[in-house]
């Protein structure tokens, strides 16, 4: 037997863990309860008033009957029948959030010829996607373009990959990202260079932050056989080779060059003689 489909508002707002809906606004909940209880109260009063029971008995019957009907009938019916209206403000807010532009990072390989980037931007424009930043990296069979994209909230990974493919891109990948991606690689590299200048031993952590990668221990690095460009080794004199991995996102030549330059900076500073205290500039 096919299970019944869930109510739209319940599907959008119910908790993924417990399945409960959020508490509706008190004013809406009160109006919904009044709308459901009023016909029941009128019907019960009409039936009881016409009876020949004593006054006290009528009051007791009305009180008990109305209480039971409110608890077992009115409130559950109001929550069920008027669910969409009760949660309309929360639903509206959630749908606005869902339609808000989302940030994505994207990489694709284009032919190194005039008009290739124009075709790609047109394909993205047809989906309402805006290019916020672009970095171009020469590769063996063309150019690797790296974008930060602002796409409509309803667009998913599949739609963006299709747009990149329609625009002539190959070996495309997209990832969700945040506004931090708007800080270009050069700015991040300079900030981390200042960090390494103060503490050269933080090289592994600084490079991992720069590349958004994970540092592998020597034992784990020895187990990796096929990296498809997702493994990067940086030689150092005092640390030995440092290996970084970023599954599903190959390192670009520019990223590799920045990481090696940071390693050279750390090595130079680590072997520089300490400055005598009398030569230091006072604070």
N, C-alpha and C positions, 0 to 999 in steps of 0.2 A: 504493500500500500504506500502510495506516494505521500510523504509528510506535507502538511499544509505549509504554504509559504508564509514567511514572517511579515508582519505589518511593516510598512516602509519606515515609519518613524522609529519603531522598535529596532529595526535592523541598523538604523543609522546612529541611534543614541544609546542603546543598551550596552551595559558593561560587558566586555569580552570575557571577563572572569566569572562574575556572579550572574550576569544576565539581567540585572535590575536597571530600571530607567532612572534618570536623574529626578530629583524632587522638582515638581512644577512650581511656578510662581503661585503664592498664596491667594492672590486676588482671582486668578483664573481657576484655581482649584475650588474656591468658594462658589464662584458663579456656576461651575459645572455641577457641583453637588446640589445647589439650589435648583438648577434646571431639571435634574433627575428626581430629586426628592419631592418637589412641589406637587406634581401629579399624584404621586403615591400618597402623600399626606392628605390631599383633598379626597381621594377615593376612600381611604380608610375612615376619615372623619364622616363622610357621607354615609357609609355603611353602619358605623357604630352609633351615630346620633339617632338614626331611625329605630334602633332597638329599644326595648322597654326595660333595660337594665337600670339599676340604681346609679345615681350620679357618680359615686365613688368607683363603682365597677367600670363605668364608661371611661373614667379617667385612667384607671389601671390598664384597661384593654387598649386604649389609644396609646398610652405611653409604651407599653411592652411591644405592641405591634409595630409602632413607628420606629422604635429602637432596633428591632430585629430586621425590619425591611431596610433601614438605613445602612446597617452594618453588613448585611448579607446580599443586598440587592443594589441599593442606590450607589454607594461608593464604588464597588467593583464595576458597575455598569458605566458610571461616569468616567472612570479611568480607562475603560476599554473603548467605549463608543466615541469619546471626545479626546482620544489620545493625541491625535495630530494637532488639535487646537490647543490642548494643554501645553504641549511642548513646542508650539510654533516658534517662540523666540529663540529657543536653543537650536531648533532645526535651521532657522534662517541664519543664525551665526555660524553654524557648522558648514552650511553650504557656501557661505561667503568665504570661509577659510579654505574650503575645498577648491573653490574657483580662483583663489589668489594665485598669482604667478609663483612657480617653483624654480629653484636654482638647480642647474645640472652642470656637471663637467662632462665634456665630450671629446673624444679623439677619433680622428679618421684620417686615412691616407688618400691624398688627391694626386692626380697627375700634375707634374710640374710644367704646366702650359697655360697660356693666357685664357682667361674665362672660366677656369675650373672653380675658383673660389666664388665667382659670381653665380654659377649654377647652383652651388651648394647653398649660398645665402638665399637665393630665390626659393629653393625647396623648403628651407626652414621658415621663410616668411609666409609660405602658404599655410603653415600650421599655426601661425601667430607667434612663433618663437623669435625672440630677439637675442642677438649676439652682443654680450656685454664686454668680452675681451677675447683676444685671439693671440696665440703664439705659434710661430711656424718653425718647424725643425726639419732640416733636410735629411732625407733617408735615401737608401739605395735606389728604390723604385718610385720616387716622387717626393712629396713633402708631407710630413705629419703635422696636421693642424690640430691644435689643442684649444678648445673653446670653453668659456663660461657662458651658459645659456640661461635666459629667463623664459620659461615656457608656461603656457596656460596650465592651471591646476589639473584639468581633466586629462592632460596628455601624460602617457606613461612611457616607460622605457621602450616598449615595442614601437610606438608611434614615432619617437625620436630616431630610433635606429632606421626605420623605414624612410624617414625624411633624409637622413644622411646618405642612405643608399640611393635614393632617387636623385640626390644632388651629385652623384658620381663618387661618393666616398666608399672606401673599402676598409676591411678590418676595423670596423667602427666599434667603439665602446662608449657607454654613458654611465654616469654615476650621480646619485644625489649628492648635493654639496650645500654649503652655507655661504654667507657673505664673506667669510674669511678667504674664500677662493679668489676674491677680487684683489687681494694683495698679491702682486705679481711675484714670480720666483726671484727676481733680482732683489726686490725689497726684503723678502724673507731671508735671502742669503746674506745680505748686508747686516741685518739684525742679528743673525746667528753668528756671523763673523765677529761682531762686537762681543757676543757672549763667549766665544771661544778665546778671544784675546784676553779675557779676564780669567778664564779657567780652561786651558787646553785639554784637560782630561775629560771634559764633557763632549768631546768630538762625537762619539757614537750616538749619544742622545740628540745632539744638535743636528746631525745628518739625518737621523730617523725622523726628526720633526720636519726638517726641510723637505724630505721626500715623501712624507706620510707613509713611512715604511716601518718594518719591524727588524730589529737587530737579531741575527742568528748567532747562537753559540758555535764555536768551532766544530763541536760534535754534530750539531744539526746541519751545519753547512756542508759537512762531508757526505751527508746522506742525500743531498739534492743532486739528482742526475740531469733532469731536463728543466731548464728554467724559462725558455721562450722569452728571454729578455726581462723577466721579472726578478732576476737575481743580480745584485751588484756587489762587486768586491773592491774594496779600497785598501791598498797597501799602506802600512805605516811602520815606522822604524821601532817604535816602543810598544805599540799595541799588537803588532802583527796584522795580518789581513783582517779587516772588518767586513762582514758580509751582511747585506741588507736584502730583504725580500718584500715584494709587494704583489701578492697573488692577483692575477687577472688584469694587471695594469703595468705593462712593460715600461721600463725607464727610458726616457728620451736621451739623446746625446747631450742636450743642454743640461739636463738634470745630473747626468754622470759627470760632466765637466765641473759643475758647481760643487758637487760633493768632493771631487778630487782637489779642487782649489782650497776648500775648507780644511781638508786633511793636510795639505802643504802648509797652510797657515798655522795649524795646531802644532805641526812638527817643528816649524821654525821657532815658534814661541817657546816650545818645551825645551829646546836646546840653547836658548838665548841665556847668556849669563845674567844673573840677578843684578839689578841696578843698586849700587851702594846707597845706603840710607841717606848719606850727606848730599847725594846728587838729586834726590827725589824732590819734586816740587811740593812745597807745603800746601796743605788744603786751605 
